[in-house]
Amino acid sequence: MSLLLLCVCFSILSDVYMAKAASTVIPDIQASSSPKVQEDAVRNLIRRLLPFHSESFKVKVDLDLGPKDQDTFELKSVNGSIQVSGSSGVAAAWGFHYYLKIYCGCHVSWSGVQLKLPKLLPQPETPVLVTSNDKFTYYMNVCTFSYSTVWWNWTRWEKELDWMALNRINLPLAFVGQEIVLKRVFLKLGFEEKSVDDYITGPAFLAWNRMGNIQQFGGPLPSSWHQQQLRLQHQILNRMREFGMFPVLPAFSGHVPSTIKELFPTATVSVLAAWSHFGPPYSGTTFLEPSDPLFRKIGAMFLQEVIMEIVL
């Protein structure tokens, strides 16, 4: 079974605190992909970024490099090639990025790249060893998936995943396509498809739907959207794992269609206050109290569905 991390609630903690907390709670967690798979992932990253210079770099993933639970990379010259070794695929990509910045004066960003390499690639005169402060570097939040990524295709996601690896991000959120999983769970519980479709918003508003701010607005989502997002999520997770990342997947948050009382009359729910300038039927979402046994049941069903779809 591949590695699974679950985000049970939407964190409002800082990235640094999240990383430190994760290191404390799950200190022994290991990447699901082999060193060979991680090496290949970094080699392919280098080919995408430097197609005419990729053969100048040698990549090695050594799980024993550096202190335990701290990403480490080493740069050194070996027989005229630049060898980048890392304790993980992410660490090796981080080392490659370090070489581009420090030795070549290059820059890789979200909006563009500057890769004006010297005619002769500089060789490290002496080995360089760099170790991270913590095991995990956390990235993204629930809003990012509506502000920025909701319209991305695989081409754009591939660039982002490369950027993550280059910047030693190994604990990224992976929230794409969760609506189809949630819909499957609600249908199994007996909700009518229309009530589920009316609950879920359109693509640009999914973050606020996931946080319980609004419902229905901009929807319903067609089946083609769900299927496209599910395929994209598989591609994203596969690449994350190839790099040796630890994807953080969503869990049930407690927000439910307003028809829940028709199916479960004794369920303990709250109707939330209107959010921003959204009026009925878009505001006043329904929240199932975590103390209700039904919350645990739906949560377990959601996780089982995620595991069956994405992990096994």
Residue pairs with C-beta under 8 A, 6 or more apart in sequence:
1 311
1 312
2 32
2 241
2 311
2 312
3 29
3 30
3 31
3 32
3 241
3 246
3 247
4 249
4 306
4 307
4 310
4 311
5 26
5 29
5 171
5 246
5 247
5 248
5 249
6 248
6 249
6 250
6 251
6 303
6 306
7 173
7 248
7 249
7 250
7 251
8 251
9 251
9 253
10 141
10 142
10 210
10 211
10 253
11 18
11 141
13 21
15 137
15 138
15 139
18 136
18 138
18 171
19 134
19 135
19 136
19 137
19 138
19 171
20 134
22 135
22 136
22 138
22 171
23 69
23 134
23 135
23 136
27 69
27 135
29 246
31 38
31 88
31 89
31 241
31 244
31 245
31 246
32 241
33 41
33 89
33 241
33 242
33 243
33 244
35 61
35 62
35 63
36 61
37 89
37 242
38 61
38 88
38 89
38 92
38 242
38 243
38 244
39 59
39 60
39 61
39 89
39 92
40 242
41 89
41 165
41 239
41 242
41 243
41 244
42 59
42 61
42 84
42 86
42 89
42 92
42 93
42 96
42 165
42 243
43 54
43 57
43 59
45 93
45 96
45 162
45 165
45 166
46 54
46 57
46 59
46 96
47 54
48 158
48 162
49 108
49 113
49 115
49 162
50 57
50 115
50 117
53 117
53 121
56 81
56 82
56 121
57 81
57 82
57 83
57 84
57 96
58 78
58 81
58 82
58 83
58 84
59 83
59 84
59 85
59 86
59 92
59 96
60 83
60 84
60 85
60 86
60 92
61 85
61 86
61 87
61 88
61 89
61 91
61 92
61 244
62 85
62 86
62 87
63 87
63 88
64 87
65 72
65 73
65 74
65 85
65 86
65 87
65 91
66 72
66 87
66 91
66 129
66 131
67 131
69 135
70 87
70 131
70 132
70 133
70 134
70 135
71 86
71 87
71 88
71 90
71 91
71 94
71 131
71 132
71 135
71 168
71 170
72 86
72 87
72 91
72 129
72 130
72 131
72 132
73 84
73 85
73 86
73 87
73 91
73 92
73 94
73 95
73 98
73 129
73 130
74 83
74 84
74 85
74 86
74 95
74 127
74 128
74 129
74 130
75 82
75 83
75 84
75 85
75 95
75 98
75 99
75 124
75 127
75 128
76 82
76 83
76 85
76 124
76 126
76 127
76 128
77 83
77 123
77 124
77 125
80 123
82 99
82 121
82 123
82 124
84 92
84 95
84 96
84 99
85 92
85 95
86 92
86 93
86 94
86 95
88 170
88 243
88 244
89 165
89 242
89 243
89 244
90 164
90 165
90 168
90 169
90 170
90 243
90 244
90 245
91 132
91 168
91 244
93 162
93 165
93 166
93 168
93 243
94 130
94 132
94 165
94 166
94 167
94 168
95 130
96 166
97 108
97 166
97 167
98 128
98 130
99 124
100 106
100 108
100 115
101 107
103 121
103 122
103 124
104 116
104 117
104 118
104 121
104 122
105 116
106 113
106 114
106 115
106 116
106 117
107 113
107 114
108 114
108 115
108 163
108 166
109 163
110 160
110 163
132 168
136 170
136 171
136 246
137 167
137 168
137 169
137 170
137 171
138 169
138 171
138 172
138 248
139 164
139 169
139 171
139 172
139 173
140 172
140 173
140 175
141 173
142 173
142 175
142 207
142 210
142 211
143 207
144 173
144 207
145 173
145 175
145 176
145 206
145 207
146 203
146 204
146 205
146 206
146 207
146 208
147 207
149 156
149 157
149 160
149 176
150 203
150 204
150 206
151 203
152 160
153 232
154 232
154 235
157 232
157 235
157 236
157 239
158 239
161 236
161 239
161 240
161 243
164 172
164 243
164 245
165 243
165 245
169 245
170 243
170 244
170 245
170 246
171 245
171 246
171 248
172 240
172 245
172 247
172 248
173 247
173 248
174 233
174 236
174 237
174 240
174 247
174 248
174 249
175 210
175 249
175 250
176 229
176 232
176 233
176 236
177 226
177 229
177 230
177 232
177 233
178 210
178 250
179 200
179 206
179 221
179 226
179 229
180 226
180 227
180 229
180 230
181 302
181 305
181 306
181 309
182 200
182 252
182 302
183 196
183 197
183 200
183 226
184 305
185 252
185 298
185 301
185 302
185 305
186 196
186 199
186 256
186 257
187 193
187 196
188 301
189 263
189 298
189 301
190 263
191 257
191 259
191 260
191 263
192 259
195 257
195 258
195 259
196 257
197 219
197 220
197 221
198 215
198 216
198 219
198 220
198 257
198 281
199 209
199 215
199 216
199 256
199 257
199 258
200 206
200 209
200 215
200 216
200 219
200 220
200 221
201 208
201 209
201 214
201 215
201 216
201 217
201 218
201 219
202 217
202 218
202 219
202 221
203 218
203 221
203 225
204 218
205 214
205 217
205 218
208 214
208 275
209 215
209 255
210 250
210 253
210 255
211 253
211 255
212 253
212 254
212 255
212 272
212 285
212 287
213 275
213 276
213 278
213 283
213 285
214 275
214 278
214 282
214 283
214 285
215 257
215 258
215 281
215 282
215 283
215 285
216 281
216 282
217 278
217 282
230 309
233 310
234 310
236 247
237 247
237 310
240 246
240 247
241 247
249 306
249 310
250 306
251 299
251 302
251 303
251 306
252 295
252 298
252 299
252 301
252 302
252 303
254 287
254 288
254 289
254 290
254 295
255 285
255 286
255 287
255 288
256 269
256 286
256 287
256 288
256 298
257 286
258 271
258 284
258 285
258 286
260 267
260 269
260 286
260 288
261 267
261 269
264 294
267 288
267 292
267 294
268 288
268 289
268 291
268 292
269 286
269 287
269 288
269 289
269 292
270 286
270 287
270 289
271 284
271 285
271 286
271 287
272 283
272 284
272 285
272 286
272 287
273 283
273 284
274 283
274 284
275 283
276 283
288 294
288 295
288 298
289 295
